[in-house]
Amino acid sequence: MKREDDEQLWDLLGHKAGPDISPFFARNVLRRIREQPSASVRVRSWLSWRRLVPLSGIAVAVIGTFLLLHSQGLRQKPDTELDAIAKIDVQDYEVVADLDDLLAAEENNLWDDNSSL
């Protein structure tokens, strides 16, 4: 865009005052950057005793609750399995033995049928 295209715009732009920057602008920016805590300071603030003690207490309570519930679950399973086995009658054992014999005979018949083909 040439000055002849729009003289009013160029006159307005020429009269606009530039931004007033302090002579200490760079120094002030660097001071603000240095004032921000570094990553190691932020990590150390999270590892303070005020936060570690309650968090470790909560972690111990959660782990303890999990172990308590898990150990109770392990204790109950064998009891129920033993109760189920104890409730089987003698007659049921005879049926199971008969089923075993039947399955063994069926397996032998299966091999015999395939060999005749």
Secondary structure, DSSP 4 states (H G I P E B T S, - for coil): --TTT-HHHHHHHHHSPPP---TTHHHHHHHHHHHS--HHHHHHHHTSHHHHHHHHHHHHHHHHHHHHHHHHHHHHHHHHHHHHHHT--HHHHHHHHHHHHHHHHHHHHHHHHHHH-
